[in-house]
Amino acid sequence: MFELIRTNIKEQVGNYISELLDIELKDHLKRNRYERSTCTDPNYRNGSYARRFCIKSIGDTAVKVPTDRKGTYKPKVLPRFKRYEDSIKEDLTLMYLTGISTRSLSLLSNKLIGRKLSPQISFSMFIKAKGFYKHGKRYIKRQ
């Protein structure tokens, strides 16, 4: 029963984010769907593509990201290469800093967020989130 509820929540959240992206594209194009433009060089909708986004305590949600024909639409609600909510990165970074290995984090991620992360992704999240850079064989905090 609870699995059904979880699935329904994931779908509803995915639909909500998709609607937000659709409204954002409408604002970008400055007209509604199926409405023609009076400009000499118009830009129109050009379908959408499916994408997954991971939200803390919900898991992976399916999102439809709309596109425009000229490719000038850049979503602000859900940036292009963002796959996880920021709080997930923060939690994984805190776990890493307390001493949990990246391999253990990859195993825990399946239980926590519903998606198994590779150890490399876990470590790269830590590096990007905390502002470290590679110096030889060790990582040093940026000044």
OpenMM code with the backbone's topology and positions (N, CA, C; nanometers):
from openmm import Vec3, app, unit

residues = "MET PHE GLU LEU ILE ARG THR ASN ILE LYS GLU GLN VAL GLY ASN TYR ILE SER GLU LEU LEU ASP ILE GLU LEU LYS ASP HIS LEU LYS ARG ASN ARG TYR GLU ARG SER THR CYS THR ASP PRO ASN TYR ARG ASN GLY SER TYR ALA ARG ARG PHE CYS ILE LYS SER ILE GLY ASP THR ALA VAL LYS VAL PRO THR ASP ARG LYS GLY THR TYR LYS PRO LYS VAL LEU PRO ARG PHE LYS ARG TYR GLU ASP SER ILE LYS GLU ASP LEU THR LEU MET TYR LEU THR GLY ILE SER THR ARG SER LEU SER LEU LEU SER ASN LYS LEU ILE GLY ARG LYS LEU SER PRO GLN ILE SER PHE SER MET PHE ILE LYS ALA LYS GLY PHE TYR LYS HIS GLY LYS ARG TYR ILE LYS ARG GLN".split()
positions = [
    Vec3(0.0814, -0.1192, 0.0000),
    Vec3(0.0000, 0.0000, 0.0000),
    Vec3(0.0866, 0.1267, 0.0000),
    Vec3(0.1898, 0.1275, 0.0851),
    Vec3(0.2744, 0.2461, 0.0936),
    Vec3(0.3566, 0.2657, -0.0326),
    Vec3(0.3895, 0.1551, -0.0998),
    Vec3(0.4618, 0.1666, -0.2259),
    Vec3(0.3766, 0.2373, -0.3309),
    Vec3(0.2472, 0.2085, -0.3311),
    Vec3(0.1537, 0.2765, -0.4218),
    Vec3(0.1470, 0.4257, -0.3929),
    Vec3(0.1465, 0.4599, -0.2651),
    Vec3(0.1426, 0.6015, -0.2249),
    Vec3(0.2702, 0.6716, -0.2695),
    Vec3(0.3860, 0.6059, -0.2474),
    Vec3(0.5142, 0.6634, -0.2894),
    Vec3(0.5185, 0.6869, -0.4401),
    Vec3(0.4716, 0.5892, -0.5165),
    Vec3(0.4697, 0.6014, -0.6625),
    Vec3(0.3812, 0.7171, -0.7058),
    Vec3(0.2657, 0.7298, -0.6417),
    Vec3(0.1735, 0.8386, -0.6743),
    Vec3(0.2346, 0.9748, -0.6418),
    Vec3(0.3037, 0.9848, -0.5294),
    Vec3(0.3687, 1.1107, -0.4914),
    Vec3(0.4776, 1.1466, -0.5921),
    Vec3(0.5573, 1.0475, -0.6341),
    Vec3(0.6624, 1.0724, -0.7331),
    Vec3(0.6032, 1.1256, -0.8631),
    Vec3(0.4937, 1.0656, -0.9084),
    Vec3(0.4289, 1.1109, -1.0316),
    Vec3(0.3752, 1.2525, -1.0182),
    Vec3(0.3120, 1.2820, -0.9045),
    Vec3(0.2549, 1.4146, -0.8822),
    Vec3(0.3635, 1.5216, -0.8776),
    Vec3(0.4731, 1.4925, -0.8096),
    Vec3(0.5837, 1.5886, -0.8022),
    Vec3(0.6455, 1.6081, -0.9403),
    Vec3(0.6623, 1.5003, -1.0154),
    Vec3(0.7152, 1.5101, -1.1510),
    Vec3(0.6250, 1.5937, -1.2406),
    Vec3(0.4942, 1.5734, -1.2300),
    Vec3(0.3982, 1.6531, -1.3081),
    Vec3(0.4032, 1.8001, -1.2682),
    Vec3(0.4180, 1.8266, -1.1386),
    Vec3(0.4250, 1.9643, -1.0899),
    Vec3(0.5488, 2.0360, -1.1454),
    Vec3(0.6632, 1.9694, -1.1411),
    Vec3(0.7866, 2.0298, -1.1935),
    Vec3(0.7747, 2.0501, -1.3446),
    Vec3(0.7142, 1.9532, -1.4144),
    Vec3(0.6948, 1.9667, -1.5593),
    Vec3(0.6062, 2.0865, -1.5920),
    Vec3(0.5014, 2.1073, -1.5124),
    Vec3(0.4134, 2.2234, -1.5333),
    Vec3(0.4880, 2.3542, -1.5082),
    Vec3(0.5720, 2.3565, -1.4054),
    Vec3(0.6522, 2.4766, -1.3783),
    Vec3(0.7441, 2.5082, -1.4964),
    Vec3(0.8060, 2.4051, -1.5522),
    Vec3(0.8942, 2.4249, -1.6675),
    Vec3(0.8151, 2.4730, -1.7892),
    Vec3(0.6932, 2.4219, -1.8054),
    Vec3(0.6081, 2.4634, -1.9162),
    Vec3(0.5691, 2.6111, -1.9014),
    Vec3(0.5383, 2.6530, -1.7795),
    Vec3(0.5050, 2.7936, -1.7534),
    Vec3(0.6259, 2.8828, -1.7774),
    Vec3(0.7436, 2.8333, -1.7388),
    Vec3(0.8662, 2.9095, -1.7611),
    Vec3(0.8936, 2.9282, -1.9106),
    Vec3(0.8692, 2.8249, -1.9919),
    Vec3(0.8867, 2.8368, -2.1367),
    Vec3(0.7839, 2.9332, -2.1948),
    Vec3(0.6617, 2.9281, -2.1422),
    Vec3(0.5576, 3.0213, -2.1867),
    Vec3(0.6011, 3.1656, -2.1611),
    Vec3(0.6621, 3.1897, -2.0466),
    Vec3(0.7123, 3.3233, -2.0140),
    Vec3(0.8296, 3.3612, -2.1042),
    Vec3(0.9137, 3.2643, -2.1379),
    Vec3(1.0288, 3.2892, -2.2255),
    Vec3(0.9832, 3.3270, -2.3672),
    Vec3(0.8828, 3.2542, -2.4179),
    Vec3(0.8334, 3.2803, -2.5538),
    Vec3(0.7342, 3.3963, -2.5596),
    Vec3(0.6836, 3.4370, -2.4419),
    Vec3(0.5883, 3.5484, -2.4293),
    Vec3(0.4562, 3.5221, -2.5023),
    Vec3(0.4131, 3.3961, -2.5007),
    Vec3(0.2815, 3.3613, -2.5552),
    Vec3(0.2432, 3.2210, -2.5079),
    Vec3(0.1124, 3.1923, -2.5201),
    Vec3(0.0601, 3.0627, -2.4790),
    Vec3(0.0902, 2.9556, -2.5831),
    Vec3(0.0620, 2.8345, -2.5454),
    Vec3(0.0766, 2.7212, -2.6371),
    Vec3(-0.0221, 2.7370, -2.7530),
    Vec3(0.0182, 2.6996, -2.8721),
    Vec3(-0.0600, 2.7058, -2.9958),
    Vec3(-0.0900, 2.8479, -3.0427),
    Vec3(-0.0337, 2.9463, -2.9785),
    Vec3(-0.0541, 3.0854, -3.0190),
    Vec3(0.0589, 3.1240, -3.1143),
    Vec3(0.0233, 3.1873, -3.2249),
    Vec3(0.1223, 3.2262, -3.3241),
    Vec3(0.1843, 3.3601, -3.2894),
    Vec3(0.3074, 3.3793, -3.3365),
    Vec3(0.3806, 3.5020, -3.3081),
    Vec3(0.3659, 3.6000, -3.4247),
    Vec3(0.3719, 3.7281, -3.3914),
    Vec3(0.3660, 3.8321, -3.4952),
    Vec3(0.5051, 3.8829, -3.5306),
    Vec3(0.6088, 3.8285, -3.4685),
    Vec3(0.7472, 3.8703, -3.4965),
    Vec3(0.7894, 3.8219, -3.6356),
    Vec3(0.8915, 3.8881, -3.6907),
    Vec3(0.9443, 3.8445, -3.8205),
    Vec3(1.0320, 3.7207, -3.8063),
    Vec3(1.0929, 3.7032, -3.6891),
    Vec3(1.1792, 3.5880, -3.6645),
    Vec3(1.1279, 3.5146, -3.5394),
    Vec3(1.0156, 3.4418, -3.5522),
    Vec3(0.9539, 3.3828, -3.4331),
    Vec3(1.0284, 3.2597, -3.3812),
    Vec3(1.0075, 3.2322, -3.2558),
    Vec3(1.0607, 3.1141, -3.1905),
    Vec3(0.9412, 3.0353, -3.1366),
    Vec3(0.9357, 2.9072, -3.1625),
    Vec3(0.8226, 2.8250, -3.1226),
    Vec3(0.8663, 2.7120, -3.0308),
    Vec3(0.7671, 2.6482, -2.9703),
    Vec3(0.7917, 2.5279, -2.8916),
    Vec3(0.8403, 2.4183, -2.9850),
    Vec3(0.9188, 2.3260, -2.9293),
    Vec3(0.9721, 2.2187, -3.0122),
    Vec3(0.9707, 2.0869, -2.9344),
    Vec3(0.8573, 2.0554, -2.8766),
    Vec3(0.8438, 1.9299, -2.8028),
    Vec3(0.9089, 1.9338, -2.6660),
    Vec3(0.9427, 1.8175, -2.6159),
    Vec3(1.0067, 1.8071, -2.4849),
    Vec3(1.0877, 1.6782, -2.4802),
    Vec3(1.1717, 1.6683, -2.3787),
    Vec3(1.2473, 1.5449, -2.3584),
    Vec3(1.2326, 1.5012, -2.2134),
    Vec3(1.2391, 1.3713, -2.1937),
    Vec3(1.2225, 1.3152, -2.0598),
    Vec3(1.3552, 1.3203, -1.9849),
    Vec3(1.3441, 1.3452, -1.8559),
    Vec3(1.4623, 1.3546, -1.7719),
    Vec3(1.4264, 1.3096, -1.6314),
    Vec3(1.5240, 1.2644, -1.5554),
    Vec3(1.5001, 1.2232, -1.4175),
    Vec3(1.5698, 1.3220, -1.3242),
    Vec3(1.5019, 1.3510, -1.2130),
    Vec3(1.5574, 1.4393, -1.1121),
    Vec3(1.5346, 1.3747, -0.9770),
    Vec3(1.6366, 1.3734, -0.8933),
    Vec3(1.6292, 1.3070, -0.7642),
    Vec3(1.6037, 1.4094, -0.6540),
    Vec3(1.4975, 1.3868, -0.5784),
    Vec3(1.4586, 1.4765, -0.4694),
    Vec3(1.4682, 1.3992, -0.3382),
    Vec3(1.5199, 1.4657, -0.2367),
    Vec3(1.5373, 1.4033, -0.1066),
    Vec3(1.4022, 1.3587, -0.0511),
    Vec3(1.3985, 1.2403, 0.0050),
    Vec3(1.2829, 1.1744, 0.0671),
    Vec3(1.1722, 1.1385, -0.0320),
    Vec3(1.1910, 1.1686, -0.1610),
    Vec3(1.0942, 1.1270, -0.2627),
    Vec3(1.1594, 1.0294, -0.3584),
    Vec3(1.2818, 1.0581, -0.3991),
    Vec3(1.3532, 0.9715, -0.4919),
    Vec3(1.3514, 1.0274, -0.6327),
    Vec3(1.3725, 0.9401, -0.7297),
    Vec3(1.3746, 0.9809, -0.8703),
    Vec3(1.2347, 1.0151, -0.9186),
    Vec3(1.2235, 1.1282, -0.9845),
    Vec3(1.0971, 1.1675, -1.0455),
    Vec3(1.1204, 1.1895, -1.1943),
    Vec3(1.0226, 1.1495, -1.2738),
    Vec3(1.0302, 1.1692, -1.4186),
    Vec3(0.9769, 1.3086, -1.4506),
    Vec3(1.0542, 1.3854, -1.5264),
    Vec3(1.0184, 1.5229, -1.5600),
    Vec3(1.0278, 1.5396, -1.7118),
    Vec3(0.9314, 1.6117, -1.7695),
    Vec3(0.9368, 1.6457, -1.9114),
    Vec3(0.9853, 1.7894, -1.9235),
    Vec3(1.0979, 1.8075, -1.9883),
    Vec3(1.1557, 1.9406, -2.0057),
    Vec3(1.1213, 1.9902, -2.1458),
    Vec3(1.0437, 2.0993, -2.1564),
    Vec3(1.0086, 2.1508, -2.2885),
    Vec3(1.1272, 2.2209, -2.3540),
    Vec3(1.1251, 2.2244, -2.4863),
    Vec3(1.2321, 2.2912, -2.5604),
    Vec3(1.1726, 2.3892, -2.6598),
    Vec3(1.2547, 2.4844, -2.7031),
    Vec3(1.2115, 2.5760, -2.8085),
    Vec3(1.2934, 2.5476, -2.9334),
    Vec3(1.2451, 2.5948, -3.0451),
    Vec3(1.3052, 2.5602, -3.1737),
    Vec3(1.4457, 2.6170, -3.1907),
    Vec3(1.4693, 2.7364, -3.1394),
    Vec3(1.6011, 2.7989, -3.1563),
    Vec3(1.7017, 2.7556, -3.0499),
    Vec3(1.6549, 2.6911, -2.9453),
    Vec3(1.7447, 2.6455, -2.8400),
    Vec3(1.7893, 2.7548, -2.7451),
    Vec3(1.7114, 2.8630, -2.7345),
    Vec3(1.7485, 2.9730, -2.6462),
    Vec3(1.6915, 2.9570, -2.5057),
    Vec3(1.6001, 2.8634, -2.4869),
    Vec3(1.5379, 2.8428, -2.3554),
    Vec3(1.6308, 2.7640, -2.2646),
    Vec3(1.6683, 2.8255, -2.1536),
    Vec3(1.7509, 2.7614, -2.0515),
    Vec3(1.6701, 2.7583, -1.9221),
    Vec3(1.6245, 2.6412, -1.8785),
    Vec3(1.5398, 2.6339, -1.7588),
    Vec3(1.6101, 2.6842, -1.6335),
    Vec3(1.5399, 2.7648, -1.5568),
    Vec3(1.5928, 2.8135, -1.4291),
    Vec3(1.5387, 2.7301, -1.3135),
    Vec3(1.4201, 2.6729, -1.3318),
    Vec3(1.3602, 2.5892, -1.2284),
    Vec3(1.4456, 2.4650, -1.2049),
    Vec3(1.4919, 2.4057, -1.3127),
    Vec3(1.5714, 2.2844, -1.3077),
    Vec3(1.6883, 2.3004, -1.4036),
    Vec3(1.8018, 2.3521, -1.3562),
    Vec3(1.9150, 2.3759, -1.4455),
    Vec3(1.9551, 2.2514, -1.5249),
    Vec3(2.0191, 2.2736, -1.6360),
    Vec3(2.0431, 2.1704, -1.7362),
    Vec3(2.1117, 2.0445, -1.6855),
    Vec3(2.2211, 2.0559, -1.6140),
    Vec3(2.2960, 1.9372, -1.5731),
    Vec3(2.2732, 1.9001, -1.4271),
    Vec3(2.1749, 1.9580, -1.3641),
    Vec3(2.1476, 1.9288, -1.2240),
    Vec3(2.0624, 1.8028, -1.2156),
    Vec3(2.1128, 1.7015, -1.1475),
    Vec3(2.0427, 1.5732, -1.1370),
    Vec3(1.9926, 1.5443, -0.9963),
    Vec3(2.0461, 1.6167, -0.8974),
    Vec3(2.0115, 1.5919, -0.7581),
    Vec3(1.9791, 1.7234, -0.6892),
    Vec3(1.8950, 1.7141, -0.5887),
    Vec3(1.8655, 1.8303, -0.5054),
    Vec3(1.9913, 1.8643, -0.4241),
    Vec3(2.0107, 1.9926, -0.3951),
    Vec3(2.1315, 2.0351, -0.3242),
    Vec3(2.1449, 1.9712, -0.1860),
    Vec3(2.0347, 1.9480, -0.1180),
    Vec3(2.0425, 1.8903, 0.0165),
    Vec3(2.0965, 1.7473, 0.0136),
    Vec3(2.0771, 1.6758, -0.0973),
    Vec3(2.1336, 1.5408, -0.1097),
    Vec3(2.2855, 1.5491, -0.1155),
    Vec3(2.3371, 1.6445, -0.1924),
    Vec3(2.4822, 1.6625, -0.2001),
    Vec3(2.5402, 1.6990, -0.0641),
    Vec3(2.4698, 1.7867, 0.0073),
    Vec3(2.5173, 1.8274, 0.1397),
    Vec3(2.5197, 1.7091, 0.2356),
    Vec3(2.4149, 1.6272, 0.2337),
    Vec3(2.4096, 1.5115, 0.3233),
    Vec3(2.5199, 1.4108, 0.2917),
    Vec3(2.5403, 1.3834, 0.1627),
    Vec3(2.6463, 1.2896, 0.1255),
    Vec3(2.7840, 1.3436, 0.1612),
    Vec3(2.8026, 1.4742, 0.1468),
    Vec3(2.9301, 1.5359, 0.1838),
    Vec3(2.9544, 1.5252, 0.3333),
    Vec3(2.8512, 1.5505, 0.4137),
    Vec3(2.8653, 1.5380, 0.5591),
    Vec3(2.8962, 1.3943, 0.6001),
    Vec3(2.8318, 1.2991, 0.5343),
    Vec3(2.8616, 1.1581, 0.5649),
    Vec3(3.0062, 1.1242, 0.5304),
    Vec3(3.0527, 1.1767, 0.4168),
    Vec3(3.1910, 1.1510, 0.3754),
    Vec3(3.2885, 1.2129, 0.4759),
    Vec3(3.2580, 1.3340, 0.5202),
    Vec3(3.3471, 1.4017, 0.6147),
    Vec3(3.3493, 1.3339, 0.7512),
    Vec3(3.2422, 1.2630, 0.7882),
    Vec3(3.2419, 1.1924, 0.9165),
    Vec3(3.3166, 1.0601, 0.9104),
    Vec3(3.3591, 1.0194, 0.7894),
    Vec3(3.4428, 0.9015, 0.7801),
    Vec3(3.3845, 0.7863, 0.7011),
    Vec3(3.2659, 0.8017, 0.6461),
    Vec3(3.2079, 0.6932, 0.5656),
    Vec3(3.2776, 0.6917, 0.4299),
    Vec3(3.3172, 0.5747, 0.3852),
    Vec3(3.3895, 0.5645, 0.2576),
    Vec3(3.2949, 0.5901, 0.1402),
    Vec3(3.3533, 0.6231, 0.0254),
    Vec3(3.2711, 0.6485, -0.0935),
    Vec3(3.1999, 0.5216, -0.1386),
    Vec3(3.2604, 0.4065, -0.1180),
    Vec3(3.1950, 0.2798, -0.1537),
    Vec3(3.0725, 0.2565, -0.0652),
    Vec3(3.0854, 0.2855, 0.0641),
    Vec3(2.9702, 0.2726, 0.1540),
    Vec3(2.8625, 0.3738, 0.1195),
    Vec3(2.9032, 0.4933, 0.0802),
    Vec3(2.8053, 0.5950, 0.0402),
    Vec3(2.7270, 0.5504, -0.0825),
    Vec3(2.7957, 0.4855, -0.1758),
    Vec3(2.7256, 0.4402, -0.2960),
    Vec3(2.6237, 0.3322, -0.2608),
    Vec3(2.6542, 0.2483, -0.1630),
    Vec3(2.5586, 0.1459, -0.1199),
    Vec3(2.4424, 0.2078, -0.0414),
    Vec3(2.4731, 0.3065, 0.0417),
    Vec3(2.3681, 0.3742, 0.1198),
    Vec3(2.2757, 0.4594, 0.0332),
    Vec3(2.3283, 0.5114, -0.0745),
    Vec3(2.2486, 0.6013, -0.1581),
    Vec3(2.1260, 0.5322, -0.2152),
    Vec3(2.1358, 0.4031, -0.2416),
    Vec3(2.0207, 0.3298, -0.2943),
    Vec3(1.9065, 0.3301, -0.1930),
    Vec3(1.9382, 0.3137, -0.0660),
    Vec3(1.8352, 0.3152, 0.0383),
    Vec3(1.7838, 0.4560, 0.0662),
    Vec3(1.8747, 0.5552, 0.0624),
    Vec3(1.8365, 0.6913, 0.0989),
    Vec3(1.7611, 0.7655, -0.0104),
    Vec3(1.8073, 0.7548, -0.1341),
    Vec3(1.7462, 0.8349, -0.2409),
    Vec3(1.6856, 0.7516, -0.3530),
    Vec3(1.6935, 0.6190, -0.3430),
    Vec3(1.6321, 0.5349, -0.4439),
    Vec3(1.7140, 0.5194, -0.5701),
    Vec3(1.8376, 0.5608, -0.5677),
    Vec3(1.9262, 0.5486, -0.6838),
    Vec3(2.0658, 0.5181, -0.6325),
    Vec3(2.1302, 0.4193, -0.6936),
    Vec3(2.2660, 0.3854, -0.6517),
    Vec3(2.3641, 0.4761, -0.7237),
    Vec3(2.4443, 0.5451, -0.6470),
    Vec3(2.5483, 0.6312, -0.7028),
    Vec3(2.6792, 0.5549, -0.7043),
    Vec3(2.7578, 0.5759, -0.8068),
    Vec3(2.8891, 0.5121, -0.8104),
    Vec3(2.9804, 0.5827, -0.7108),
    Vec3(3.0850, 0.5155, -0.6625),
    Vec3(3.1776, 0.5813, -0.5704),
    Vec3(3.2428, 0.7059, -0.6306),
    Vec3(3.2652, 0.7067, -0.7618),
    Vec3(3.3256, 0.8228, -0.8268),
    Vec3(3.2327, 0.9436, -0.8198),
    Vec3(3.1026, 0.9215, -0.8406),
    Vec3(3.0063, 1.0315, -0.8333),
    Vec3(2.9997, 1.0852, -0.6916),
    Vec3(2.9992, 0.9941, -0.5931),
    Vec3(2.9952, 1.0379, -0.4532),
    Vec3(3.1143, 1.1271, -0.4208),
    Vec3(3.2323, 1.0857, -0.4659),
    Vec3(3.3525, 1.1628, -0.4367),
    Vec3(3.3531, 1.2947, -0.5132),
    Vec3(3.3082, 1.2932, -0.6386),
    Vec3(3.3061, 1.4181, -0.7152),
    Vec3(3.2062, 1.5170, -0.6555),
    Vec3(3.0963, 1.4669, -0.5971),
    Vec3(3.0023, 1.5560, -0.5273),
    Vec3(3.0721, 1.6241, -0.4099),
    Vec3(3.1508, 1.5471, -0.3371),
    Vec3(3.2234, 1.6022, -0.2231),
    Vec3(3.3210, 1.7106, -0.2680),
    Vec3(3.3962, 1.6834, -0.3739),
    Vec3(3.4957, 1.7782, -0.4232),
    Vec3(3.4286, 1.9073, -0.4703),
    Vec3(3.3207, 1.8942, -0.5489),
    Vec3(3.2523, 2.0129, -0.6016),
    Vec3(3.1831, 2.0916, -0.4916),
    Vec3(3.1230, 2.0209, -0.3967),
    Vec3(3.0450, 2.0888, -0.2940),
    Vec3(3.1334, 2.1668, -0.1967),
    Vec3(3.2485, 2.1158, -0.1652),
    Vec3(3.3309, 2.1785, -0.0633),
    Vec3(3.4440, 2.2640, -0.1177),
    Vec3(3.4575, 2.2739, -0.2490),
    Vec3(3.5576, 2.3632, -0.3062),
    Vec3(3.7001, 2.3127, -0.2908),
    Vec3(3.7212, 2.1852, -0.3101),
    Vec3(3.8550, 2.1296, -0.3041),
    Vec3(3.9096, 2.1159, -0.4449),
    Vec3(4.0389, 2.1151, -0.4587),
    Vec3(4.0984, 2.0901, -0.5897),
    Vec3(4.2166, 1.9955, -0.5732),
    Vec3(4.2489, 1.9273, -0.6810),
    Vec3(4.3533, 1.8256, -0.6735),
    Vec3(4.4909, 1.8894, -0.6840),
    Vec3(4.5787, 1.8534, -0.5919),
    Vec3(4.7165, 1.8999, -0.5922),
    Vec3(4.8031, 1.7751, -0.5746),
    Vec3(4.8544, 1.7265, -0.6859),
    Vec3(4.9296, 1.6017, -0.6779),
    Vec3(4.8342, 1.4870, -0.6511),
    Vec3(4.8562, 1.4155, -0.5411),
    Vec3(4.7708, 1.3018, -0.5079),
    Vec3(4.6712, 1.3347, -0.3970),
    Vec3(4.6703, 1.4543, -0.3475),
    Vec3(4.5792, 1.4872, -0.2387),
    Vec3(4.4926, 1.6064, -0.2766),
    Vec3(4.3873, 1.6255, -0.2026),
    Vec3(4.2934, 1.7335, -0.2295),
    Vec3(4.3111, 1.8418, -0.1243),
    Vec3(4.3186, 1.9658, -0.1695),
    Vec3(4.3423, 2.0793, -0.0820),
    Vec3(4.2258, 2.1762, -0.0954),
    Vec3(4.1827, 2.2321, 0.0176),
    Vec3(4.0720, 2.3271, 0.0152),
    Vec3(4.1156, 2.4564, -0.0498),
    Vec3(4.0291, 2.5078, -0.1414),
    Vec3(4.0583, 2.6336, -0.2095),
    Vec3(4.0557, 2.7488, -0.1109),
    Vec3(4.1392, 2.8464, -0.1331),
    Vec3(4.1469, 2.9639, -0.0444),
    Vec3(4.0571, 3.0734, -0.0946),
] * unit.nanometer
topology = app.Topology()
chain = topology.addChain("A")
for resn in residues:
    res = topology.addResidue(resn, chain)
    for name in ("N", "CA", "C"):
        topology.addAtom(name, app.Element.getBySymbol(name[0]), res)
